[in-house]
Each structure stands twice: as C-alpha cells, then as structure tokens.
Amino acid sequence: GVDIKLEKRIPSGAGLGGGSSNASGVIKGLNSIYKLNLTEAQMKSIASSLGADISFFIHGGTQKGEGIGDRLYILPHPVKGAILLVIPDVNIDTSWAYGLIKNKLEYVGKSPNFASFFQENIFPEEIFKNDFEEVVFPAYPEIGKIKTALIKLGAVYASLSGSGSTVYGIFNDESVAVSAESHFNSSYHTIVTFSANSKISY
C-alpha cells in the first residue's frame, strides 16, 4: 500500500473540482509509482467509475465535456485573458444542488462549435450558461450579487463555477482583473489566474 498525505489548497464545496483533482492525482500517482503503464484512456475509465468529474483532470487543459462529464473532447484554444475567482465562505452541498436542478434540465439540441468561440474569444451568455445558478442564487443571494458585480467591473463573462460557491469572471485585460479583485479581496478569498492548455503532471 501507500501512505498519502493530502494538503488541501482548493477549498471544499467551492465548485472548483478540488476533490476530483485529488482523486485523479492518486490514479496518476499510483500508475507512476507501481509502473502500471496504464494509458490515458485506461486511467480515464477508472476515473469515470469513481466520479463524473475525475476523468477531466487525467488530461487537464481546455476540454469540452458531454454526458455527465465523462465524454471529453480536447479543445486546442485555451480561454484567453485573466480569470478572477471570488470564493465566498459558503460551502455548497453538491448533492443538494443536483437534487434541486435535475428536474429543471432541458435538452437544448445540437451543441455549438465551442472551439471557435475560444479561438475568437467570444462568450455568448445564452450558450455559456450554468444551470446551477437557477437554484444557488435564490438560496444564496450574496453569490448572485458577486456575478453581477464582476460584470459591472469589466468581466466579459461571469458565472458560478460548478455548483458553487465560487464565482469567476473572465477579463480580456489582466490589469482590469486585478482592479476588480481589489473590490472583493477585503470580504472574500480571491485569486487572479490564467488558463493553460498543457497536461497536468504529477
């Protein structure tokens, strides 16, 4: 067996995939330690059996997910610009959010060409939508106000991340993102980050 010491740097219940990325790290780590020589496809299969979001982190980068997130397609163009994460001190129960939203989801037809949107730096809100906002914002109005503030502060797009509680804003200009961060960092944990299209390594 192996002894694993986990130092959490991604908050739980924040909608940032912290637990899922930890799980994928264990899969990749065990593959390396025991020289199992599993392919990426084999590791993704194992990951999917453990949780819907885990297989995403086997490869990392910018991907389009379908189904329950288990069918993944690598996109060649990462999101451009700076991304401001605003993390309230609120822990959203994922099972609660899924329980409320599962009957609200509707089939929207053929998926748009997401790759072209990333290439052209277009973020049409009617396409890039997080349905969890319909249940999380009424229950936690403070989180909804963060999204509104991000747009007013210059974000070209803002959204709840996963089932929350983190809200992120995408900014074309890093200096605008840093300026917007100063609006929030006295009340919330904030991070300005950038997207990457490289594989995650352990």
N, C-alpha and C positions, 0 to 999 in steps of 0.2 A: 504494500500500500504506500500511500504518500501522505505527508502532513502538509496541509495547506493553510497558510496564514493570509487572511484577506484584510487588506486595508481599504475601507470604502472611501472613495473620493467623489463618487457620483451619488447624490442623495437618494434614499429610497422614497418611493411614492412620488417622484418628481416627473415621471414620464420621459426619462432620458435613457431608458434601457440599461440602467446600471446592473441589475440582476442578470439580465440576458447576456450582457457583455462579459460578466464574470463567468457565467456558465460556458460560453464559447471559449474563453481563455483556458478553462480547465480542460476542455476537449482537445484544444490545440496543444496545450502543455503536456497532457498525457501521451498524445501522439508522438511528441518530440522526445519526451523522457524515455518512453519504452520502445522507441524506434519502430512504431507500428506501421509506418509508411502508408497511412490512410490517405486517400486522395481527398481533395476538397469536397467532391461530391459525396463521398462516404461520410465525411465529418458533418456535412450539412444534413444528411439523412439522420444521423444520430441526434443532431441538434434539434431537428424538427420533431423528433419523438419526445423531446423534453419540454419544448415550449415553442410557441409560434414565432417569436422574435429572435430566437437564439441563432438561427442559421444565418441571419443577416450579418452578424459580427464575425462569422468564419472568414468572409472575404473583406468586408468593410467597404469604404469608399461611397460613391453615389450609386444607389440602386433603386429600381422600381419594384415594388412588391405587389403581388396579386394573391387572391385567395385569402387565407388568414395570415399572409406574410411569408408563406413557405415557398412560393414561386417567385424567384428573384431574377431580375434582369439588370445586368451592369450597364450603367449609363456613362458614356465617355466624357461628359462635361460636368464637372462639379458646379455647385452653386457659386456664383461669383459674389465678391464683396465680403462684408463683415457681418457676422451674426451675433446679436446681443441676446444672451439668455438672462431672463429675470425669473428668479426662483423664490416664490413665496414660502414662508414657513408653514406650509399646509401639506399634509400627506393625503393624497387621493387614493382611496381604495379601488384598485383596478377592477376587482370583481363587482363592486357596487356600480361603477360606471358602465361596465359591459352589460350588467343586468338591466339597467335602465335604457340603454341605447339599442339593444338587439332587435327590438320590435319597431324601431324607427328607421332602420336602414332600408334603402330602396336601390333597386338595380338601375344604374344610370346609362347602360348601353356600352357601346364600344369605347375603350379607353383612348384618350387623346395621345398625340405624339409628345410624350413628356421630354424626350431627348431634345427636341427642337426648342422647347421652352427654356431649358437650361442653357442651350447654346446661345440663344438670343437674349437671355436674361429677362424673360417675361414671366410674370407671376399673376395670371388672371385668377382673381379670388374665387370666381364661380367654379373653377376647376380644382385649384389647390384649396381644399376645404377639409377641416377636421370636424367630423360629426359629433365628437365628444363635447364640443363647445355647447351644443344644444342642451346637454344635461349638467355639465360642470358649471357653466357661467351662472345659470339661475340659482344653483345651490351655493356657489361661492362668488358673489358679485365682484368682490375685490379682484379676482383673477381676470374677469371680463374687462374691468377698468384698465388693467395693465395692457391688454391688447389695444384698446382704444388709444391709450397714451403713446404706445410705440408708433402707431400710425401717425399721430399728430407730431411726433418728434422726428419724423422723416423716414421711417421704415417703408420700403416699397411693398413689403408684405409682412404680416404678423399672424401668429397662430398659437394655439395651445399645442404643446408637444405631447404626443400620445394622449393618454387620459389625464395628463396634468400631474402636478400643478404648474410646471414650468411653462412660461410663455416666451416665445422667441420672436425677434424681429430681424428681417434681412435688410441690410443697408448697402447701397451702392458705394458709399464713401465711408472709409474707416473713421475719419475724423467726426463724421455725423454720428456714427455708432458710439464713439467714445463720449461725445457730448450728451447723447441720450442716456448713456449709462449713469452719468452724474445725477440725472433726475431720479434714479431709482436706488442708487447704492447706499443711501442712508437708511432705507427701510427694508431692502431685500438683498439677498445674495445675488450678485451679478457677475457675468463673465462675457467678455468680448472674444469671439473665436472666429476661426476661418474653416471653410470646408476643405477636405482633402480627398484626393482620388487614388490614394495609394493603399495597398493592402495593409491590414493590421498585422503587426508582428509581435511575437512574444519571446 
